[in-house]
Amino acid sequence: MRLVLAFLTTGLVLTAGASPAVADPVLPSIPVRAFGWPVAGLSDGAPTGGGVVRRFLPPPTPYGRGHRGVDLAGTAGGPVVAAGAGTVVFAGMLARRGVVSVQHAGGLRTTYEPVRATVPVGAVVARGTVLGALDPGHAGCGAVACLHWGLRWAHPPGAAREQYLDPLLLVGLGRTRLWPTR
């Protein structure tokens, strides 16, 4: 009887000390057809293979290893276009690579690299607006020219910390990330 009582008491203590469940964040609402592919050769409804050379691999922690975007096969010197309407918030060199970032409604931000930018910071762009030309030689990609396409989401909009999401969500092909409770 003592053993059963000790087990039950220990179980109650462990249960009482457990953290309450934390709900997964709600994913952003992405209007149908508001976004498209950022490189030529891919179209709405394209299969997940083909142009996708490397998929999104979320890091287990905010600063952990992972692949915070997708790599899309492209043509060296070919156009890179805005996936959706927004404002260019960065266009320049970062770690010796050309990078363009576009801020979209709802706290979404897409990033494109390596790109020789042809748009200035502050430019308002529509879906399909040329942002620049794709540079060859993206490390970690098997194709001659690959666009690394990233997606971050600040929730609520304007929040200091952003979460990385699979950019394929924008074209209806992404996988949902399950978030840890702690």
N, C-alpha and C positions, 0 to 999 in steps of 0.2 A: 504494500500500500504506500509506504514511504517513497519507493522508487517512482510509482505512478504520480504521486503528488509532486515530487521534485521535478519530474519531467514536465508536468502541466504548468507548474510555476515558472520554470525556465522558459517554456514556450510562451507564456503570457508576457514575461519580461522582454523577450526578443521581439514579440509582436508589438508591444507598447513602444519600444524604442525604434521601431522601423520608421523610415521616412514615408510621408504620404505620397501617393502616386502623383506624378506630374504629367499633365496632359501633353501630348505631342503638339507642336505648334501647327496652326492651320496654314496650309500652303496658300500662296498667293493666288488670287483669281486671275486667270489669264484668258482674256477674250479670244474666242475662236477667230483665226485668221488675222490676229493683230501682229503676229510675228511670222517670220519666214527664215529660210536658210541664209547664212551670211556669205556663202561662196557659190559660184556658178556650177552648174552640173547637178545640183540637188534641187528638188522641187517639193512642194507640199505633198505629203503622203509618201515620200521616198522610203524605201525599206531601211531598217536600222543598220544593215550592212552597207556595202558599197562605199559611200563617202566617209563613213565613220571609221577612222583608223584606230583610235584609242578612246575607250569610254570613260565616263565619270567614275571616280573612285573616291568617295568622301573620306576625309581623314577621321580617325576615331576621336581625336581631340582637336580643338581649334588650331593648334600649331603642329599637329602630327603629320606624318607622311600620308600622301594620297595624291590623287590627280583631280584638281579642282576645276575641271572643265572637260571638254571633249576635243579631240584632234580630228579635223576634217581634211581629207585629201583635197588639194586644190592645184592650181596652175601657177607656177612662179611668175610673178608680174601681173597675175590676173586680179580683177577687182574684188575687194572685200566690201560688202554692203551692210548697212545697218539692218539688224534683224527686225527692228521695230522702231516706231517713232520715239523721239526723245531729244535730249540735248547732250552734245559732246562735252564731257567733263574732264577728259585728259586726252592729249594727243601729243606724243613725243617719245623720247627714249627712256627706257627703264631697264636696268641691268643689261645694257648694250643691245636691247631689242626694241623695235618700234611697237608701241602699244597705243590702242585707241579704246576709250571707255565711253559708253553712252548711258546716261541716266534716263530711265523710263518711268512712267506713272506707276504708282503703287509701291515705290521703294525698290524696284528692280533695276539692276545695273548689269549691262553686258560688257564684256571685255574681249578684245580681238588682238592677237599677236602671232607672229611677227608681221607688222604692217607698216609700210611707209605711208604715213598719214598725208591726206590731201585736204583734210578739213581742219579748221581751227577750233580751239576750245571755245565754247559758247555757241557754236553753230547748232541751230535747230534742224534736225534731220527727220525725214519720213522713212518709213519702211522701204528698203531698196536703194536708199541714197548711198552713193559710193563714198566710203570712208578713206580708202587708200588702196595700195597695191600689196599683194602677198609676197613677202620675201621668202626665199628658199632656206632650207637648212634648220628647221625647227628640231632641236635636240629631243630624242626619245620617240620620234615619229619615223616610221618606215618609208614614207613617201618622200619624194624630192622636195615637195612644198606642202606644208601642213599648216592649217590655221588652228591655233588653240583658241577655242571659244569658251568663255567662262560666263557664269551667271551668279550674281550675289543678290541677296534680298535683305533689306533692312526692314525689320518688323517691330514696331510700327514704322512707317516711313519717317526718315530722319533719325532713327535710332543710331547710336554710336557703333554698335556691333552688328556686323552683317553675317548672314549665313550663306554658305555656298550651296547651290542647288544644281541639279543636272540641267544644263541648257537645252537638252532635248525635250524637256517639258514644254518649252516655248513652241515647238512644232508638233506637239502631241505624241512624242515618242519616248519621253524620259521615264525613269524609274523613280518612284517616291522613296525618300530616305526615311528610315525609322530612326528617331532620335533617342538617345539614352535618357533615362529619367534623372540622372545626376550629372 
